[in-house]
Amino acid sequence: MRYALVDNGIAVQVIGVDPFTVITEEYAKKFIECPDAVQCNWRLADGVWSPPPAPTDDQIASQVRATRNSLLASTDWTQASDVPQAVKDKYTTYRQELRDVPSQTGFPREVTWPTKP
C-alpha cells in the first residue's frame, strides 16, 4: 500500500511505507492510503484517483524552448571578443542549430538536439 499527501485534490507526495513509521505523527495524519499506481500529480476527486492530463504541445514546446535557451546561455562566452576564432566558429554553428530546434519536423514532441562541440 502507498500513502499520498493530497493538497487541493492533487497528490503532492507519495510514499511506499506507513507514514507513522517514518515521519512525525502530526505530519503523518495528513497522508491517506492510495493504490500502488498513484504518483505525484495524480488527482483525487470523489474518492477516485486519476493520472494528470497529458501535457499539451504548447506546454512541451515551452519546456523545450527553456532547455534550448539554457543551452544557448551556457555558450554565450564562446562569442566574446577574446575567444579564438576557431572556437567561435565551432560554437556559432552549434548555437544556430539550437536556435533552429523549433523549426524541426516533429517539434515539440520529437527533438534532435545538436551535438555540443
N, C-alpha and C positions, 0 to 999 in steps of 0.2 A: 504494500500500500504506500501511496505517496501522500504528501501533505502540501497544500498550497496556501500562501498568504495572498488574499484577494483584496484588491483596492479598486473601488468603483467598478466591480464586476470583472476585473482583469487580474489574472494570476501574475503577481509581480515577483514571487519567489516560490520555487518548488523544491522540496527536499524529499529524500527517499527513506528517511528514518523518522521515528516518532519524535516530534519536536520537543516533547517534555524531557527527552533524554539528552538533548544537546544544547538547548538554549534556556534562558530564564523562563520560569513558569508564566510570568505576566505576558511575555512576548509569545510564548508557545500557544497561549489561549487564542491568539489571532489566526492560527492556522486551521484549515479544515481538511478533512480527508478528501482525496480525489482519485480518480482512476489513474493507472500507471501511465497512460498515454499523455496525460496533461503535462504541458510545458509552460514556461513563462510566456506571457502574452495571450494565452488561451482565455476565452471569455466564459463566464458563468452567468446564465440567465435562467431564472425559474428552475433552478436545480439541474440544468442541462449544460454540459461543457461543450464548447466548440472551438476549433482552432481559429487563429486570426485570419482575416481575409488575405488572399494573395496580394502582394504589392502591385500597384498599378505601374504601367510603363513610365508615367511621369515620376513616380517615386524612385523607380530603379534608375532612370536617367539622371535624376538629381544625385543619387549616390555615386553613379559612375563619374559624373562631372566633378563631384567633390574629390574623388580619388585622383582623377586626371589633374585637377588644379593643384592638389598636394604634390603630385609628381613633378609638375611644372615648377612649382615654387622651390622644390628641393634642388632644382638645377639652375636656378636664376644666377648663381655665382659663375656659371660657365660662360656667361655673356659679358662679364666685366672687362674693362679695357686692359687690365693687366694679365688676362688669361691668354696663353699661347693660341695662335690661330688654329692650329691642328685640333686642339681640344674644343675650341668654339665650333669648328666645322662639324665634328662628330655630334656634339650636343645640339647644334642647330637643326640637324636632320631629325634627331630623336624628339626634340621639342615640337617640331612641326607635325610629326606623326602623332604625338599626344594631342595636339590641337585638332587633328583630323579624326580622332576617335568618334565623335558624334556623327560623322558622315559615313561611317562604316555600314555596310549592309548588315542588317540584323540588330543594329543598335536600338535599344539599350540592352536587350536580353542576351545578345551574343556580341562579345567584345574581344578583339585580339589586341592585346597590349603590346606595344613596340618593345624591343629589347634595349635596355639601357646600355650605352657604350661602356 
